[in-house]
């Protein structure tokens, strides 16, 4: 990597961390002078290996937006050495299928990127960090915390504190809150187990105990395969069997009740009941006092009989 590329990379990293532009005229003048002096330099291309798919995809949008904002600010300020910075976007996937990240790493290297922003997952970075180093491509992660990545090599850097620091702080916070019996729900990958191990060490050093999810207990998740649970017959709701003649019987009774036989004193209750139910369910307001009376069918008129 040339000195010019190194300076350009430092500028990108600095803006990626601060995500802000300067309003100082002196700094703008310096940037313009630098751009004028190095206008013939090779354009800087940055790649990303951030989660677009997989279990960490929810982390992708803000991280991708941060890279886009930094590059936009740099280009609006005159670019790097007189040229606009360009971005090659890539997907990191997650640790359930590291072939996604491996494929992205190969693709970015083939496109000639000078540096890569990512990955979000420590496990994913551990799967591709050697590939980038062999190609001489600088990898900068905004989120990796695994202790195994501390001092990994000259081509890896991160802007997040490692698990050794976070675990000690988290363990102290738990103990300071008066909690001595602690349970941990841990994802079974480098980030989950790494932070757990260092947090557990801090808790135990302070006199606490990890009662669930401790190192060596094999209680990380996912650890069991979900299976469908079948209901026992005695808990199954009773099935309702209807004969094929039931619909016709209902229609027959309905038509009969709506048209009373001559000489019958039975009123057609079907229509009165239906009207009452419709009135009660179609309004969301409290019923008025008049409507609280029970629904009754109209009193039938006794048909006259001929002597």
GULUM-542543 format. One record per residue: residue number from 0; x, y, z of N, C-alpha, C in turn. Coordinates in nm, 3 decimals. Layout:
num|nu|nv|nw|cau|cav|caw|cu|cv|cw
NUM|X|Y|Z|X|Y|Z|X|Y|Z
...
***
This chain:
num|nu|nv|nw|cau|cav|caw|cu|cv|cw
0|0.085|-0.118|0.000|0.000|0.000|0.000|0.089|0.124|0.000
1|0.064|0.217|-0.094|0.146|0.335|-0.104|0.115|0.433|0.009
2|0.206|0.531|0.028|0.184|0.630|0.134|0.058|0.711|0.107
3|0.035|0.741|-0.023|-0.085|0.819|-0.057|-0.211|0.741|-0.022
4|-0.210|0.611|-0.050|-0.326|0.528|-0.016|-0.344|0.521|0.134
5|-0.232|0.513|0.207|-0.242|0.508|0.353|-0.304|0.634|0.410
6|-0.263|0.750|0.358|-0.321|0.877|0.404|-0.469|0.884|0.369
7|-0.503|0.838|0.249|-0.643|0.840|0.207|-0.727|0.748|0.295
8|-0.672|0.633|0.327|-0.744|0.538|0.411|-0.767|0.595|0.551
9|-0.668|0.663|0.603|-0.683|0.726|0.734|-0.793|0.831|0.730
10|-0.804|0.903|0.619|-0.909|1.003|0.607|-1.047|0.938|0.605
11|-1.060|0.827|0.534|-1.188|0.757|0.529|-1.225|0.704|0.666
12|-1.129|0.644|0.736|-1.156|0.591|0.869|-1.196|0.701|0.965
13|-1.128|0.815|0.957|-1.160|0.926|1.045|-1.301|0.977|1.023
14|-1.342|0.990|0.899|-1.478|1.036|0.873|-1.580|0.929|0.905
15|-1.541|0.803|0.890|-1.634|0.697|0.925|-1.664|0.695|1.073
16|-1.567|0.734|1.156|-1.586|0.737|1.300|-1.667|0.858|1.344
17|-1.637|0.974|1.286|-1.703|1.096|1.331|-1.832|1.125|1.257
18|-1.840|1.083|1.132|-1.959|1.104|1.048|-2.001|1.251|1.049
19|-1.904|1.340|1.042|-1.937|1.482|1.039|-1.835|1.553|0.952
20|-1.874|1.670|0.901|-1.785|1.749|0.817|-1.746|1.876|0.889
21|-1.631|1.928|0.857|-1.583|2.049|0.924|-1.630|2.173|0.851
22|-1.661|2.276|0.928|-1.700|2.405|0.872|-1.586|2.506|0.881
23|-1.467|2.460|0.919|-1.352|2.550|0.935|-1.295|2.583|0.798
24|-1.295|2.711|0.756|-1.242|2.748|0.623|-1.096|2.709|0.606
25|-1.018|2.714|0.715|-0.876|2.680|0.705|-0.858|2.534|0.666
26|-0.941|2.446|0.725|-0.932|2.304|0.693|-0.974|2.279|0.549
27|-1.079|2.350|0.502|-1.124|2.333|0.365|-1.015|2.376|0.267
28|-0.946|2.486|0.300|-0.838|2.533|0.213|-0.726|2.431|0.206
29|-0.693|2.370|0.322|-0.589|2.267|0.325|-0.629|2.147|0.241
30|-0.755|2.107|0.250|-0.803|1.993|0.173|-0.795|2.021|0.024
31|-0.833|2.142|-0.016|-0.828|2.176|-0.157|-0.684|2.177|-0.208
32|-0.591|2.227|-0.126|-0.451|2.229|-0.167|-0.396|2.089|-0.183
33|-0.432|2.002|-0.088|-0.386|1.864|-0.096|-0.441|1.795|-0.219
34|-0.568|1.821|-0.250|-0.630|1.761|-0.367|-0.562|1.810|-0.494
35|-0.527|1.939|-0.498|-0.464|1.992|-0.618|-0.327|1.931|-0.640
36|-0.254|1.905|-0.532|-0.120|1.850|-0.544|-0.122|1.705|-0.591
37|-0.226|1.630|-0.550|-0.228|1.488|-0.585|-0.338|1.452|-0.680
38|-0.371|1.542|-0.772|-0.484|1.520|-0.861|-0.466|1.403|-0.954
39|-0.342|1.361|-0.979|-0.318|1.252|-1.072|-0.309|1.116|-1.002
40|-0.338|1.110|-0.870|-0.328|0.984|-0.797|-0.441|0.889|-0.837
41|-0.416|0.762|-0.812|-0.516|0.660|-0.843|-0.637|0.675|-0.751
42|-0.760|0.669|-0.805|-0.879|0.685|-0.721|-0.886|0.578|-0.611
43|-0.941|0.616|-0.498|-0.954|0.526|-0.385|-1.087|0.453|-0.392
44|-1.083|0.321|-0.381|-1.205|0.239|-0.381|-1.214|0.163|-0.249
45|-1.326|0.179|-0.181|-1.352|0.112|-0.054|-1.457|0.004|-0.074
46|-1.438|-0.110|-0.009|-1.538|-0.216|-0.013|-1.606|-0.231|0.121
47|-1.721|-0.291|0.121|-1.790|-0.321|0.248|-1.822|-0.470|0.254
48|-1.811|-0.524|0.373|-1.852|-0.662|0.398|-1.937|-0.658|0.525
49|-2.060|-0.612|0.507|-2.154|-0.587|0.616|-2.280|-0.672|0.597
50|-2.352|-0.701|0.706|-2.465|-0.794|0.697|-2.587|-0.739|0.622
51|-2.612|-0.796|0.507|-2.734|-0.766|0.431|-2.834|-0.880|0.450
52|-2.781|-1.001|0.468|-2.865|-1.118|0.493|-2.817|-1.185|0.622
53|-2.894|-1.280|0.671|-2.856|-1.356|0.789|-2.913|-1.299|0.918
54|-2.872|-1.357|1.030|-2.929|-1.322|1.160|-2.889|-1.182|1.206
55|-2.783|-1.125|1.149|-2.740|-0.991|1.188|-2.779|-0.885|1.085
56|-2.870|-0.918|0.996|-2.909|-0.824|0.890|-2.969|-0.695|0.947
57|-3.025|-0.702|1.068|-3.083|-0.581|1.127|-2.975|-0.478|1.162
58|-2.849|-0.522|1.173|-2.739|-0.429|1.200|-2.687|-0.362|1.074
59|-2.720|-0.418|0.959|-2.665|-0.369|0.833|-2.701|-0.226|0.795
60|-2.830|-0.189|0.796|-2.869|-0.056|0.747|-2.794|0.061|0.811
61|-2.781|0.070|0.945|-2.708|0.185|1.000|-2.558|0.182|0.967
62|-2.499|0.064|0.961|-2.357|0.055|0.928|-2.333|0.093|0.783
63|-2.420|0.046|0.695|-2.408|0.080|0.553|-2.430|0.229|0.533
64|-2.527|0.284|0.605|-2.553|0.428|0.594|-2.435|0.510|0.643
65|-2.365|0.462|0.746|-2.247|0.534|0.797|-2.137|0.541|0.695
66|-2.114|0.431|0.623|-2.012|0.431|0.518|-2.052|0.526|0.407
67|-2.179|0.519|0.367|-2.227|0.607|0.260|-2.215|0.754|0.295
68|-2.246|0.789|0.422|-2.236|0.927|0.465|-2.091|0.976|0.465
69|-2.001|0.890|0.512|-1.860|0.929|0.515|-1.807|0.955|0.375
70|-1.839|0.866|0.283|-1.791|0.882|0.145|-1.854|1.005|0.081
71|-1.982|1.030|0.109|-2.048|1.148|0.055|-1.982|1.277|0.105
72|-1.952|1.280|0.234|-1.886|1.399|0.290|-1.747|1.420|0.230
73|-1.673|1.310|0.213|-1.539|1.321|0.155|-1.545|1.375|0.013
74|-1.636|1.321|-0.066|-1.646|1.363|-0.206|-1.694|1.507|-0.218
75|-1.785|1.549|-0.130|-1.830|1.688|-0.133|-1.718|1.784|-0.095
76|-1.622|1.735|-0.015|-1.509|1.818|0.025|-1.394|1.814|-0.077
77|-1.413|1.746|-0.188|-1.310|1.743|-0.292|-1.250|1.606|-0.316
78|-1.299|1.504|-0.245|-1.249|1.369|-0.265|-1.116|1.346|-0.196
79|-1.048|1.241|-0.237|-0.917|1.206|-0.182|-0.812|1.223|-0.292
80|-0.717|1.312|-0.268|-0.610|1.339|-0.365|-0.669|1.378|-0.501
81|-0.777|1.455|-0.495|-0.836|1.508|-0.617|-0.934|1.416|-0.687
82|-0.959|1.299|-0.632|-1.052|1.204|-0.694|-1.162|1.165|-0.598
83|-1.280|1.137|-0.652|-1.391|1.089|-0.569|-1.363|0.948|-0.520
84|-1.408|0.921|-0.400|-1.399|0.785|-0.345|-1.520|0.705|-0.394
85|-1.497|0.583|-0.434|-1.606|0.495|-0.477|-1.618|0.377|-0.382
86|-1.737|0.316|-0.377|-1.765|0.207|-0.284|-1.815|0.086|-0.360
87|-1.761|-0.030|-0.325|-1.811|-0.158|-0.373|-1.882|-0.225|-0.256
88|-2.014|-0.242|-0.265|-2.093|-0.294|-0.154|-2.095|-0.446|-0.155
89|-2.080|-0.506|-0.037|-2.079|-0.653|-0.027|-2.153|-0.702|0.097
90|-2.198|-0.825|0.090|-2.274|-0.887|0.199|-2.182|-0.979|0.279
91|-2.193|-0.974|0.412|-2.112|-1.062|0.497|-2.186|-1.188|0.539
92|-2.322|-1.186|0.530|-2.397|-1.299|0.584|-2.373|-1.311|0.733
93|-2.371|-1.435|0.783|-2.343|-1.458|0.925|-2.265|-1.588|0.941
94|-2.246|-1.630|1.065|-2.164|-1.748|1.090|-2.234|-1.879|1.057
95|-2.363|-1.874|1.028|-2.431|-1.998|0.989|-2.391|-2.042|0.849
96|-2.337|-1.948|0.769|-2.291|-1.981|0.635|-2.180|-1.883|0.597
97|-2.058|-1.914|0.636|-1.946|-1.823|0.611|-1.904|-1.821|0.465
98|-1.965|-1.907|0.382|-1.932|-1.904|0.240|-1.979|-1.773|0.177
99|-2.080|-1.708|0.236|-2.126|-1.578|0.184|-2.015|-1.475|0.199
100|-1.955|-1.469|0.317|-1.846|-1.374|0.341|-1.723|-1.408|0.258
101|-1.692|-1.536|0.247|-1.575|-1.576|0.168|-1.591|-1.535|0.022
102|-1.711|-1.554|-0.032|-1.738|-1.515|-0.170|-1.727|-1.363|-0.188
103|-1.779|-1.289|-0.089|-1.771|-1.143|-0.096|-1.626|-1.096|-0.090
104|-1.546|-1.157|-0.003|-1.406|-1.118|0.010|-1.332|-1.139|-0.123
105|-1.356|-1.253|-0.185|-1.291|-1.281|-0.314|-1.334|-1.181|-0.419
106|-1.464|-1.146|-0.419|-1.517|-1.052|-0.517|-1.457|-0.912|-0.497
107|-1.447|-0.867|-0.372|-1.395|-0.733|-0.344|-1.247|-0.723|-0.381
108|-1.172|-0.828|-0.350|-1.029|-0.829|-0.385|-1.014|-0.824|-0.537
109|-1.099|-0.897|-0.608|-1.093|-0.896|-0.754|-1.126|-0.761|-0.814
110|-1.204|-0.680|-0.741|-1.240|-0.546|-0.790|-1.136|-0.442|-0.753
111|-1.031|-0.483|-0.684|-0.921|-0.393|-0.655|-0.945|-0.293|-0.545
112|-1.025|-0.327|-0.444|-1.048|-0.233|-0.334|-0.920|-0.217|-0.252
113|-0.902|-0.097|-0.195|-0.785|-0.072|-0.112|-0.809|-0.105|0.033
114|-0.934|-0.100|0.076|-0.970|-0.130|0.215|-1.114|-0.178|0.220
115|-1.146|-0.248|0.327|-1.280|-0.304|0.345|-1.333|-0.264|0.481
116|-1.459|-0.220|0.487|-1.526|-0.189|0.613|-1.613|-0.308|0.651
117|-1.589|-0.369|0.767|-1.663|-0.486|0.813|-1.566|-0.587|0.871
118|-1.614|-0.697|0.919|-1.755|-0.734|0.925|-1.816|-0.692|1.058
119|-1.948|-0.715|1.071|-2.015|-0.687|1.196|-1.993|-0.799|1.297
120|-1.984|-0.921|1.247|-1.967|-1.039|1.332|-1.819|-1.074|1.347
121|-1.777|-1.097|1.471|-1.638|-1.139|1.495|-1.610|-1.272|1.427
122|-1.705|-1.365|1.433|-1.687|-1.494|1.371|-1.669|-1.484|1.221
123|-1.742|-1.392|1.157|-1.728|-1.372|1.013|-1.590|-1.314|0.982
124|-1.545|-1.217|1.060|-1.413|-1.159|1.035|-1.303|-1.262|1.051
125|-1.316|-1.349|1.152|-1.216|-1.455|1.170|-1.210|-1.549|1.051
126|-1.320|-1.557|0.975|-1.324|-1.646|0.859|-1.261|-1.584|0.735
127|-1.248|-1.450|0.731|-1.199|-1.385|0.609|-1.077|-1.296|0.632
128|-1.037|-1.274|0.757|-0.929|-1.180|0.783|-0.798|-1.223|0.718
129|-0.772|-1.353|0.715|-0.649|-1.401|0.651|-0.653|-1.379|0.500
130|-0.772|-1.392|0.441|-0.786|-1.371|0.296|-0.751|-1.228|0.259
131|-0.801|-1.132|0.336|-0.770|-0.991|0.309|-0.623|-0.960|0.334
132|-0.567|-1.019|0.438|-0.426|-0.992|0.468|-0.335|-1.046|0.359
133|-0.365|-1.164|0.308|-0.284|-1.220|0.201|-0.288|-1.135|0.075
134|-0.403|-1.067|0.055|-0.417|-0.981|-0.063|-0.368|-0.839|-0.037
135|-0.325|-0.811|0.086|-0.277|-0.677|0.118|-0.388|-0.575|0.128
136|-0.508|-0.619|0.163|-0.624|-0.530|0.175|-0.653|-0.504|0.323
137|-0.659|-0.380|0.362|-0.685|-0.342|0.500|-0.832|-0.366|0.534
138|-0.856|-0.433|0.648|-0.991|-0.458|0.695|-1.015|-0.379|0.824
139|-1.124|-0.302|0.828|-1.157|-0.221|0.944|-1.300|-0.255|0.987
140|-1.315|-0.310|1.107|-1.448|-0.347|1.155|-1.502|-0.242|1.251
141|-1.629|-0.206|1.236|-1.690|-0.112|1.330|-1.754|-0.181|1.449
142|-1.745|-0.316|1.456|-1.822|-0.385|1.560|-1.753|-0.506|1.621
143|-1.648|-0.558|1.563|-1.585|-0.680|1.615|-1.529|-0.659|1.755
144|-1.555|-0.756|1.843|-1.507|-0.746|1.981|-1.428|-0.867|2.027
145|-1.419|-0.972|1.947|-1.354|-1.096|1.989|-1.210|-1.070|2.031
146|-1.172|-1.128|2.145|-1.035|-1.111|2.194|-0.934|-1.174|2.100
147|-0.975|-1.275|2.024|-0.884|-1.342|1.930|-0.838|-1.247|1.819
148|-0.911|-1.137|1.798|-0.874|-1.043|1.693|-0.781|-0.932|1.743
149|-0.754|-0.931|1.873|-0.666|-0.827|1.928|-0.523|-0.849|1.878
150|-0.467|-0.748|1.812|-0.332|-0.759|1.758|-0.318|-0.867|1.654
151|-0.426|-0.893|1.580|-0.423|-1.005|1.485|-0.318|-0.988|1.378
152|-0.305|-0.868|1.326|-0.205|-0.845|1.221|-0.211|-0.702|1.174
153|-0.120|-0.665|1.085|-0.112|-0.526|1.039|-0.224|-0.485|0.945
154|-0.303|-0.581|0.898|-0.409|-0.550|0.803|-0.548|-0.561|0.865
155|-0.556|-0.558|0.999|-0.687|-0.560|1.064|-0.690|-0.455|1.174
156|-0.801|-0.380|1.179|-0.823|-0.282|1.285|-0.972|-0.279|1.315
157|-1.006|-0.229|1.433|-1.147|-0.219|1.471|-1.167|-0.094|1.554
158|-1.291|-0.047|1.556|-1.322|0.075|1.630|-1.408|0.046|1.753
159|-1.433|-0.082|1.783|-1.511|-0.122|1.901|-1.417|-0.183|2.004
160|-1.442|-0.162|2.133|-1.357|-0.220|2.237|-1.371|-0.371|2.241
161|-1.264|-0.446|2.271|-1.269|-0.593|2.272|-1.346|-0.647|2.392
162|-1.374|-0.777|2.387|-1.449|-0.842|2.495|-1.377|-0.834|2.629
163|-1.245|-0.828|2.627|-1.171|-0.818|2.753|-1.208|-0.690|2.828
164|-1.231|-0.584|2.754|-1.270|-0.457|2.815|-1.419|-0.455|2.847
165|-1.502|-0.496|2.751|-1.647|-0.495|2.772|-1.688|-0.592|2.882
166|-1.627|-0.711|2.885|-1.663|-0.811|2.986|-1.631|-0.764|3.126
167|-1.516|-0.701|3.144|-1.480|-0.650|3.275|-1.576|-0.541|3.320
168|-1.613|-0.453|3.227|-1.706|-0.345|3.261|-1.844|-0.399|3.293
169|-1.890|-0.496|3.214|-2.023|-0.553|3.237|-2.029|-0.630|3.368
170|-1.925|-0.707|3.397|-1.921|-0.781|3.522|-1.924|-0.689|3.643
171|-1.850|-0.580|3.637|-1.849|-0.483|3.746|-1.985|-0.418|3.761
172|-2.050|-0.391|3.650|-2.183|-0.329|3.655|-2.284|-0.422|3.722
173|-2.277|-0.550|3.691|-2.368|-0.648|3.751|-2.345|-0.657|3.902
174|-2.220|-0.668|3.942|-2.189|-0.680|4.085|-2.221|-0.551|4.161
175|-2.197|-0.438|4.099|-2.227|-0.310|4.165|-2.377|-0.295|4.190
176|-2.458|-0.365|4.109|-2.602|-0.360|4.128|-2.651|-0.455|4.235
177|-2.559|-0.527|4.300|-2.596|-0.618|4.407|-2.638|-0.756|4.361
178|-2.607|-0.791|4.238|-2.648|-0.922|4.183|-2.530|-1.019|4.190
179|-2.549|-1.130|4.258|-2.441|-1.227|4.273|-2.471|-1.360|4.206
180|-2.598|-1.391|4.182|-2.636|-1.512|4.109|-2.687|-1.469|3.971
181|-2.610|-1.503|3.870|-2.635|-1.448|3.736|-2.659|-1.561|3.637
182|-2.759|-1.543|3.552|-2.785|-1.635|3.440|-2.753|-1.563|3.310
183|-2.701|-1.637|3.214|-2.662|-1.578|3.086|-2.727|-1.653|2.971
184|-2.786|-1.577|2.880|-2.837|-1.633|2.755|-2.737|-1.596|2.647
185|-2.670|-1.695|2.592|-2.552|-1.671|2.508|-2.570|-1.732|2.371
186|-2.545|-1.652|2.268|-2.546|-1.705|2.132|-2.418|-1.783|2.108
187|-2.431|-1.899|2.046|-2.318|-1.989|2.031|-2.231|-1.950|1.911
188|-2.160|-1.838|1.926|-2.063|-1.792|1.826|-1.959|-1.707|1.897
189|-1.860|-1.660|1.822|-1.745|-1.592|1.883|-1.786|-1.473|1.968
190|-1.883|-1.395|1.919|-1.923|-1.276|1.995|-1.991|-1.316|2.126
191|-2.088|-1.409|2.118|-2.162|-1.447|2.238|-2.076|-1.515|2.343
192|-2.001|-1.615|2.303|-1.920|-1.689|2.399|-1.802|-1.607|2.450
193|-1.745|-1.522|2.364|-1.632|-1.442|2.407|-1.670|-1.340|2.513
194|-1.778|-1.268|2.490|-1.824|-1.171|2.589|-1.869|-1.242|2.716
195|-1.932|-1.358|2.702|-1.974|-1.436|2.819|-1.854|-1.475|2.905
196|-1.749|-1.526|2.842|-1.633|-1.576|2.917|-1.569|-1.466|3.000
197|-1.552|-1.348|2.941|-1.485|-1.240|3.014|-1.578|-1.178|3.118
198|-1.707|-1.175|3.091|-1.802|-1.126|3.191|-1.809|-1.223|3.308
199|-1.810|-1.353|3.278|-1.812|-1.455|3.383|-1.688|-1.445|3.471
200|-1.573|-1.424|3.410|-1.450|-1.412|3.488|-1.456|-1.295|3.585
201|-1.511|-1.183|3.537|-1.521|-1.065|3.623|-1.620|-1.087|3.737
202|-1.732|-1.156|3.708|-1.833|-1.182|3.811|-1.778|-1.277|3.917
203|-1.713|-1.384|3.874|-1.658|-1.482|3.970|-1.544|-1.423|4.051
204|-1.466|-1.335|3.988|-1.356|-1.271|4.062|-1.410|-1.179|4.171
205|-1.533|-1.130|4.152|-1.595|-1.042|4.251|-1.683|-1.115|4.350
206|-1.681|-1.250|4.348|-1.758|-1.328|4.445|-1.894|-1.371|4.396
207|-1.927|-1.345|4.271|-2.056|-1.388|4.217|-2.049|-1.526|4.156
208|-2.166|-1.576|4.113|-2.175|-1.710|4.054|-2.265|-1.705|3.930
209|-2.222|-1.771|3.824|-2.304|-1.784|3.705|-2.381|-1.915|3.717
210|-2.511|-1.905|3.738|-2.593|-2.023|3.767|-2.651|-2.086|3.641
211|-2.646|-2.015|3.529|-2.696|-2.072|3.403|-2.619|-2.007|3.289
212|-2.587|-2.089|3.188|-2.519|-2.039|3.069|-2.370|-2.020|3.086
213|-2.312|-2.079|3.190|-2.169|-2.061|3.215|-2.085|-2.136|3.112
214|-1.960|-2.099|3.104|-1.866|-2.166|3.014|-1.854|-2.314|3.052
215|-1.870|-2.401|2.952|-1.858|-2.544|2.974|-1.988|-2.615|3.005
216|-2.098|-2.539|3.021|-2.227|-2.602|3.053|-2.308|-2.639|2.930
217|-2.262|-2.601|2.812|-2.330|-2.633|2.686|-2.475|-2.586|2.686
218|-2.497|-2.465|2.735|-2.632|-2.409|2.740|-2.648|-2.289|2.646
219|-2.555|-2.277|2.551|-2.569|-2.170|2.452|-2.685|-2.200|2.358
220|-2.733|-2.099|2.290|-2.840|-2.123|2.192|-2.791|-2.082|2.053
221|-2.844|-2.141|1.946|-2.937|-2.254|1.951|-2.863|-2.383|1.982
222|-2.920|-2.462|2.073|-2.853|-2.588|2.111|-2.941|-2.710|2.093
223|-3.071|-2.690|2.072|-3.160|-2.802|2.046|-3.244|-2.769|1.924
224|-3.281|-2.871|1.854|-3.364|-2.853|1.735|-3.510|-2.852|1.775
225|-3.582|-2.755|1.724|-3.723|-2.746|1.757|-3.800|-2.860|1.690
226|-3.889|-2.919|1.767|-3.971|-3.026|1.714|-4.117|-2.991|1.735
227|-4.201|-3.039|1.646|-4.344|-3.011|1.659|-4.403|-3.097|1.770
228|-4.491|-3.040|1.848|-4.555|-3.109|1.959|-4.697|-3.145|1.919
229|-4.728|-3.272|1.929|-4.862|-3.316|1.894|-4.949|-3.325|2.018
230|-5.071|-3.285|2.004|-5.163|-3.293|2.116|-5.207|-3.437|2.141
231|-5.223|-3.466|2.268|-5.277|-3.597|2.303|-5.424|-3.599|2.266
232|-5.477|-3.716|2.225|-5.619|-3.722|2.187|-5.712|-3.669|2.294
233|-5.677|-3.690|2.421|-5.768|-3.647|2.526|-5.770|-3.494|2.540
234|-5.666|-3.426|2.486|-5.664|-3.281|2.492|-5.712|-3.218|2.363
235|-5.741|-3.300|2.263|-5.785|-3.247|2.136|-5.930|-3.202|2.147
236|-5.963|-3.091|2.083|-6.102|-3.047|2.089|-6.192|-3.147|2.019
237|-6.311|-3.171|2.072|-6.401|-3.269|2.011|-6.440|-3.228|1.870
238|-6.435|-3.325|1.782|-6.472|-3.298|1.644|-6.623|-3.300|1.631
239|-6.671|-3.215|1.545|-6.815|-3.207|1.523|-6.847|-3.265|1.386
240|-6.917|-3.374|1.388|-6.955|-3.439|1.263|-7.097|-3.400|1.230
241|-7.117|-3.365|1.109|-7.250|-3.329|1.062|-7.288|-3.415|0.944
242|-7.405|-3.454|0.943|-7.452|-3.536|0.832|-7.470|-3.449|0.709
243|-7.470|-3.514|0.596|-7.482|-3.440|0.471|-7.617|-3.373|0.458
244|-7.713|-3.418|0.538|-7.846|-3.361|0.528|-7.864|-3.238|0.616
245|-7.762|-3.204|0.699|-7.777|-3.093|0.793|-7.804|-2.961|0.725
246|-7.725|-2.921|0.620|-7.751|-2.791|0.557|-7.892|-2.780|0.502
247|-7.938|-2.889|0.441|-8.073|-2.884|0.384|-8.177|-2.875|0.494
248|-8.148|-2.940|0.608|-8.242|-2.931|0.718|-8.250|-2.790|0.771
249|-8.131|-2.721|0.783|-8.133|-2.584|0.832|-8.210|-2.493|0.739
250|-8.188|-2.513|0.608|-8.261|-2.430|0.512|-8.410|-2.456|0.520
251|-8.445|-2.584|0.541|-8.587|-2.620|0.548|-8.653|-2.556|0.669
252|-8.581|-2.561|0.785|-8.636|-2.503|0.905|-8.645|-2.352|0.895
253|-8.545|-2.291|0.832|-8.545|-2.146|0.820|-8.662|-2.099|0.736
254|-8.686|-2.168|0.625|-8.796|-2.127|0.538|-8.930|-2.152|0.605
255|-8.935|-2.258|0.687|-9.060|-2.288|0.756|-9.091|-2.185|0.862
256|-8.985|-2.141|0.937|-9.008|-2.047|1.046|-9.043|-1.909|0.995
257|-8.993|-1.874|0.876|-9.024|-1.743|0.823|-9.163|-1.735|0.764
258|-9.224|-1.850|0.738|-9.360|-1.854|0.683|-9.445|-1.945|0.769
259|-9.506|-1.893|0.874|-9.584|-1.978|0.964|-9.701|-2.041|0.894
260|-9.733|-2.159|0.942|-9.846|-2.230|0.884|-9.977|-2.161|0.922
261|-10.076|-2.179|0.841|-10.207|-2.121|0.868|-10.263|-2.181|0.996
262|-10.313|-2.094|1.080|-10.372|-2.142|1.204|-10.272|-2.158|1.315
263|-10.139|-2.136|1.288|-10.038|-2.154|1.391|-10.023|-2.025|1.471
264|-9.998|-2.039|1.603|-9.980|-1.923|1.689|-9.832|-1.894|1.716
265|-9.742|-1.972|1.652|-9.597|-1.954|1.672|-9.546|-1.842|1.583
266|-9.477|-1.744|1.644|-9.423|-1.631|1.566|-9.287|-1.666|1.509
267|-9.250|-1.609|1.397|-9.118|-1.632|1.338|-9.009|-1.561|1.418
268|-8.946|-1.631|1.513|-8.845|-1.571|1.600|-8.711|-1.549|1.529
269|-8.692|-1.614|1.418|-8.562|-1.605|1.351|-8.527|-1.462|1.313
270|-8.620|-1.392|1.248|-8.590|-1.258|1.201|-8.573|-1.160|1.317
271|-8.657|-1.176|1.423|-8.646|-1.085|1.537|-8.513|-1.103|1.609
272|-8.469|-1.229|1.628|-8.342|-1.255|1.694|-8.225|-1.202|1.613
273|-8.228|-1.221|1.482|-8.119|-1.174|1.397|-8.106|-1.024|1.402
274|-8.223|-0.953|1.402|-8.220|-0.808|1.406|-8.161|-0.758|1.537
275|-8.195|-0.825|1.646|-8.145|-0.785|1.777|-7.993|-0.804|1.785
276|-7.943|-0.916|1.735|-7.800|-0.942|1.739|-7.723|-0.844|1.653
277|-7.777|-0.811|1.538|-7.709|-0.718|1.450|-7.697|-0.581|1.515
278|-7.803|-0.537|1.582|-7.802|-0.408|1.648|-7.701|-0.405|1.761
279|-7.687|-0.516|1.832|-7.597|-0.520|1.947|-7.451|-0.523|1.908
280|-7.419|-0.584|1.794|-7.279|-0.602|1.756|-7.228|-0.497|1.660
281|-7.316|-0.422|1.595|-7.270|-0.328|1.494|-7.229|-0.194|1.551
282|-7.253|-0.170|1.679|-7.218|-0.043|1.741|-7.111|-0.064|1.847
283|-7.011|0.025|1.850|-6.904|0.016|1.950|-6.935|0.101|2.073
284|-7.047|0.173|2.072|-7.082|0.257|2.186|-7.163|0.179|2.288
285|-7.163|0.232|2.411|-7.242|0.168|2.515|-7.389|0.178|2.479
286|-7.467|0.073|2.501|-7.608|0.075|2.464|-7.686|0.174|2.548
287|-7.786|0.235|2.489|-7.873|0.328|2.561|-7.966|0.249|2.652
288|-8.026|0.315|2.755|-8.116|0.241|2.847|-8.228|0.170|2.773
289|-8.278|0.233|2.666|-8.390|0.171|2.595|-8.349|0.043|2.527
290|-8.220|0.036|2.488|-8.175|-0.083|2.415|-8.130|-0.195|2.506
291|-8.131|-0.172|2.639|-8.086|-0.275|2.730|-8.193|-0.380|2.758
292|-8.316|-0.351|2.717|-8.424|-0.448|2.737|-8.396|-0.571|2.656
293|-8.430|-0.689|2.706|-8.405|-0.813|2.631|-8.479|-0.812|2.499
294|-8.417|-0.875|2.401|-8.479|-0.883|2.268|-8.592|-0.983|2.272
295|-8.707|-0.942|2.230|-8.823|-1.031|2.226|-8.887|-1.023|2.088
296|-8.935|-1.132|2.048|-9.005|-1.135|1.920|-9.140|-1.066|1.935
297|-9.189|-1.004|1.831|-9.322|-0.939|1.838|-9.430|-1.041|1.873
298|-9.523|-0.994|1.954|-9.633|-1.083|1.993|-9.718|-1.113|1.871
299|-9.740|-1.239|1.846|-9.817|-1.276|1.723|-9.964|-1.239|1.734
300|-10.019|-1.216|1.623|-10.163|-1.190|1.617|-10.237|-1.321|1.594
301|-10.330|-1.350|1.679|-10.402|-1.478|1.666|-10.489|-1.476|1.542
302|-10.466|-1.568|1.454|-10.548|-1.568|1.330|-10.696|-1.602|1.360
303|-10.779|-1.536|1.286|-10.924|-1.563|1.306|-10.962|-1.698|1.247
304|-11.049|-1.762|1.314|-11.096|-1.891|1.266|-11.243|-1.880|1.222
305|-11.270|-1.942|1.116|-11.409|-1.939|1.067|-11.492|-2.039|1.148
306|-11.610|-1.998|1.181|-11.697|-2.084|1.260|-11.745|-2.200|1.175
***
